């Protein structure tokens, strides 16, 4: 597992990722119903992921050197939502702290925390109740295989794909900058060229 604090960084960020949710219907709905159902699914996923983001910022990001903003980046490996009191979300969970310098977010610190989030659905939304983290150092692979089980191969593929992870990070930072209306056009890791954010890109 890669994990570091301070200015030597590799990647990750903000909220979200690739989540999976199955939608099935027994009858053929009209177009309006399809749109409404898709919007409801998106709201559900965003709320669930928002709870994970808050946990990453408040419980994990705080242990790193602080910056002006903290942007988690979650790549979902799999979910089990059969129990609202214990929704399981397996993922590769990164978090980064940045300082804003001019129009650039410069990375201060961050790291990778793969594992299993336990999330509870409440009347107010979702909350993370526990986190089973893959151990760092000795026993890392054994711990990852135990936590991810049959999802280990999928996790390993995601965790080892630096290019895809960096693309995900870029888009998450872009979404964060747009949402908070920051006067930012780039982000930069220490010792690496600044990356221009695709702010004009439409989803």
Beta strands, then each sheet from edge to edge (+ up, - down):
strand 1: 3-4
strand 2: 69-80
strand 3: 87-101
strand 4: 104-112
strand 5: 115-122
strand 6: 125-133
strand 7: 186-188
strand 8: 195-196
sheet 1: 1+ 4- 3+ 2-
sheet 2: 1+ 4- 7- 8+
sheet 3: 1+ 4- 3+ 5- 6+
end
